Amino acid sequence: MKITIIGAGAIGLLLASSLEKKNEISVLVKKEHYNELIEKGLWIEKKVERKRIEAKIITEMDNPEIVIIAVKGYDLGLVSEILKDFKGKIIICQNGLKMLDYKTPHNNELFAIVTSIGAVSLERGLSRFMGTGRTVIGNLHQQGEERMGELFSNEYFNMCDVENIRGEIWLKAAINSAINPVAAFHNINNGQLKDKRYWIIVRKILEESVKVAVSKGIKLPKNPLEATEKIIENTSENICSMLQDLKKGRKTEINEINGLIVKIAKEKNLSARLNLKYLKKIKSTS
C-alpha cells in the first residue's frame, strides 16, 4: 500500500516507522525543512537506541492510496490545499475535536486514530518513544467495515478497530481538556495532578466537558473519571504535550480542545466556566 504521512512530528514519525515494513511510505514535510531532513534523516529514539526510518521524504504529493494527517489541530485547514486533488482514503491522527467537522475534498473515506501513546519530539526529524498505550482507529462516517488497523505493526501501537470512533475522540478530548491546561499552566508533570489542589480542578473540568459531550448525543466508551485516573497513573512522569509546547514557545492546541468545548457549551446553554478559565490562562501565557 502506498501511504503518505503529512507531518514529521513525534506521532507522525512513529506512524511512519510502524507502517514501513509492509507498505511504501513517504513523509510530506515543509519545503523549508526538506534539505535539513534529507541530510539528517528521520529517526526514532527508544531508550538508548536509535532507529532510522527509511520512508521517503517529500514536499509534494506523490500519488498515494492513503494519506495520514498527523499535524496539529490548528493546521488542519492548511492540509486542505495539499489534498485538493486527492481522492483516496484519509486518516486523521491528532488531538482535539476539530477533525469531527473536517470536510474532505472529494467525499473521501475518512478515518480517525485516537492514541494515548507516549512520544516527544526531541528535534526536527527525531522522535522519542516514551511508551505504548491504547490506540484505536475507526471510520468517522461509520461507512463500511474495512479494518484499517491491520496496516500497522505492533512495534509502537497496540492498534484496534472500533465502531464508535466519535466517542473515542470525545473521551480523549474531555480527558485532555482536564489534564493538559492544568498541568501546563501550573508547570507540573502528569503525576503531580493527583495532588488535592490540582485534582479538584481536573475533576471539575472533566465533569463540564463530559456534560457537553453527552449534550451532543455522544456515547463515551469508558468511564471518563476512571480513564483519566489511569492515564495520569500510567504517564505520571510525562510532561503533557501542551506544557511541552509552552516550554518550546510553540502554539498550543487549547483552542481545538477547551476552546471548542466552551463554544459547544455556549450553544447548548451549558456551563463551562473552568474550561473557559483555563482557556484564558493558557492563551495569556502563550
C-alpha positions in Angstrom: 0.0 0.0 0.0 1.3 3.4 -0.9 0.9 5.8 2.1 1.9 9.4 2.7 2.1 10.9 6.2 1.6 14.6 6.4 3.6 15.8 9.3 7.0 14.7 10.7 6.3 15.4 14.4 6.6 12.9 17.2 3.5 10.9 16.3 4.0 11.2 12.5 7.4 9.6 12.7 6.1 6.7 14.9 3.3 6.1 12.4 5.8 6.1 9.5 8.0 3.5 11.3 5.1 1.3 12.2 3.9 1.2 8.6 7.1 0.9 6.6 7.6 -2.8 6.9 4.6 -3.7 4.8 4.0 -0.5 2.9 5.6 2.1 0.7 5.8 5.1 3.0 6.6 8.8 2.3 6.6 11.7 4.8 5.5 15.0 3.5 7.3 17.9 5.1 7.5 21.7 4.7 9.8 22.9 1.9 11.9 24.9 4.3 12.7 21.8 6.3 13.4 19.5 3.4 17.2 19.9 3.0 17.8 19.6 6.7 15.7 16.4 7.0 17.3 14.9 3.9 20.7 15.4 5.4 19.8 14.3 8.9 17.2 11.6 8.1 14.2 10.6 10.2 14.8 8.8 13.5 13.0 7.1 16.4 14.8 7.0 19.8 13.8 4.2 22.1 15.6 4.1 25.4 19.3 4.2 24.4 18.8 3.0 20.8 18.1 5.0 17.7 16.4 3.6 14.6 16.4 5.2 11.2 13.1 5.5 9.3 13.5 4.5 5.7 10.4 6.5 4.5 10.9 8.8 1.5 10.9 12.5 2.4 8.8 14.6 0.1 7.4 18.1 -0.2 4.6 17.4 -2.7 2.0 14.6 -3.0 3.3 11.5 -4.9 0.0 9.7 -5.8 -0.6 7.7 -2.5 -3.5 5.5 -2.0 -3.9 6.6 1.7 -3.0 9.9 3.4 -2.5 10.1 7.1 -2.8 13.6 8.5 -0.5 13.9 11.6 -0.4 17.7 12.1 -1.7 19.7 15.0 -5.4 20.5 15.0 -4.8 24.2 14.2 -3.0 23.2 11.0 -5.8 21.0 9.7 -7.1 23.8 7.4 -3.7 24.1 5.7 -3.8 20.5 4.7 -6.9 21.0 2.6 -4.9 22.7 -0.1 -2.4 19.8 -0.2 -5.3 17.3 -0.6 -7.4 19.3 -3.1 -6.9 16.7 -5.8 -6.6 13.6 -3.6 -9.4 11.0 -3.9 -8.1 8.2 -1.8 -8.6 7.3 1.9 -7.8 9.8 4.6 -6.8 9.1 8.2 -6.5 11.9 10.8 -4.4 11.5 13.9 -4.4 14.5 16.2 -5.8 15.9 19.5 -8.9 17.9 19.9 -12.4 18.0 18.3 -11.7 19.8 15.0 -11.4 16.6 13.0 -15.0 15.8 13.7 -16.1 18.5 11.3 -13.3 18.1 8.7 -14.6 18.3 5.1 -12.8 16.0 2.7 -12.1 17.4 -0.8 -13.9 14.6 -2.7 -16.1 12.9 -0.2 -13.2 10.7 0.7 -13.5 7.8 3.1 -12.4 9.3 6.4 -10.9 7.5 9.4 -9.5 8.8 12.7 -6.8 7.5 15.1 -7.0 8.2 18.8 -4.0 7.2 20.8 -2.6 7.5 24.3 0.9 6.6 23.2 3.8 8.5 24.8 6.1 10.3 22.4 8.0 13.6 22.3 9.8 15.4 19.5 13.4 16.0 20.6 14.4 17.9 17.5 13.2 18.2 13.9 13.2 14.6 12.5 13.8 12.9 15.8 11.0 11.4 17.9 11.5 9.7 21.3 9.2 6.8 22.0 8.1 7.0 25.7 5.8 4.0 25.9 2.8 2.5 24.2 -0.9 2.9 25.1 -4.3 2.1 23.8 -4.7 3.2 20.2 -8.0 2.9 18.2 -9.0 3.6 14.6 -12.4 3.9 13.1 -14.4 5.3 10.2 -15.7 8.8 11.1 -18.6 8.5 8.7 -19.4 4.9 10.0 -19.3 3.6 6.5 -18.1 0.1 5.5 -16.3 -2.5 7.6 -12.7 -2.1 6.4 -10.2 -2.8 9.2 -7.5 -0.2 8.8 -5.8 -1.2 12.0 -4.3 -4.2 10.2 -2.0 -1.8 8.3 0.1 -1.0 11.4 2.7 -3.2 13.1 2.6 -3.5 16.9 6.1 -2.2 17.4 4.8 1.0 18.9 1.0 0.9 18.6 -1.5 -1.5 20.1 -3.9 -0.6 17.3 -7.5 -1.9 17.3 -10.5 -1.1 15.1 -13.6 0.4 16.7 -17.1 1.4 15.5 -17.6 4.3 18.0 -14.6 6.4 17.0 -16.5 9.6 17.7 -17.0 8.5 21.3 -13.3 7.8 21.5 -12.4 11.3 20.1 -14.7 12.9 22.6 -13.4 10.8 25.5 -9.8 11.8 24.8 -10.8 15.5 24.3 -12.6 15.5 27.6 -9.6 14.0 29.4 -7.2 16.3 27.6 -9.3 19.3 28.5 -8.8 18.5 32.2 -5.2 17.2 32.2 -3.4 19.4 29.7 -4.3 23.0 30.7 -4.0 22.4 34.4 -0.6 20.6 34.1 0.6 23.2 31.5 -0.4 26.3 33.4 0.9 25.1 36.8 4.1 23.7 35.1 3.8 20.2 36.6 4.1 16.6 35.3 1.0 14.4 35.0 1.7 12.6 38.2 1.5 15.8 40.2 -2.1 16.3 39.1 -3.1 13.8 41.8 -2.2 16.5 44.4 -5.5 17.5 46.0 -5.2 21.2 45.0 -4.9 20.2 41.3 -7.1 17.1 41.3 -10.2 19.0 42.4 -9.8 21.3 39.3 -9.1 18.3 37.0 -12.3 16.6 38.1 -14.5 19.7 37.7 -13.2 20.5 34.2 -13.7 16.8 33.3 -17.3 17.0 34.6 -18.0 20.1 32.5 -16.5 18.5 29.3 -18.4 15.2 29.8 -21.7 17.1 30.1 -21.0 18.9 26.8 -20.3 15.5 25.1 -23.5 14.0 26.4 -25.4 17.0 25.2 -24.2 16.2 21.7 -25.6 12.6 22.0 -22.1 11.1 22.3 -21.8 7.7 23.9 -18.4 7.6 25.7 -16.7 4.2 25.5 -15.3 4.3 29.1 -15.9 5.9 32.4 -14.2 9.3 31.9 -13.0 9.7 35.5 -11.5 6.2 35.7 -9.9 6.6 32.3 -8.4 9.9 33.5 -7.0 8.4 36.7 -5.5 5.5 34.7 -3.8 7.9 32.2 -2.3 10.0 35.0 -1.0 6.9 36.7 0.5 5.4 33.5 2.1 8.7 32.5 3.0 10.1 35.9 6.5 11.2 34.8 5.4 12.6 31.5 5.1 16.3 30.6 1.9 16.8 28.7 2.0 18.0 25.1 0.6 21.4 26.0 3.3 22.0 28.5 5.9 20.9 26.0 4.5 23.4 23.5 4.6 26.2 26.1 8.2 25.4 27.1 9.3 25.5 23.4 7.4 28.7 22.6 5.0 26.9 20.2 1.4 27.4 19.7 -0.8 25.1 21.8 -4.0 23.2 20.9 -6.0 24.9 23.6 -8.5 26.3 21.1 -9.1 22.9 19.5 -9.7 21.3 22.9 -11.1 23.6 25.6 -12.0 26.3 23.1 -14.3 24.1 21.1 -15.8 22.6 24.3 -16.6 26.2 25.5 -18.1 27.0 22.1 -20.4 24.0 22.1 -21.3 24.5 25.8 -22.5 28.0 24.9 -24.6 26.7 22.0 -26.2 24.1 24.4 -26.6 26.7 27.2 -24.3 24.7 29.5 -21.7 25.9 32.0 -18.1 25.5 31.0 -16.7 28.0 33.5 -13.5 26.2 34.3 -12.8 25.3 30.7 -13.1 29.0 29.9 -11.0 30.0 32.8 -8.1 27.7 31.8 -8.6 28.6 28.1 -7.9 32.2 29.0 -5.0 31.2 31.3 -3.2 29.2 28.6 -3.8 31.8 25.9 -2.4 34.5 28.2 0.9 32.6 28.7 1.4 31.5 25.1 
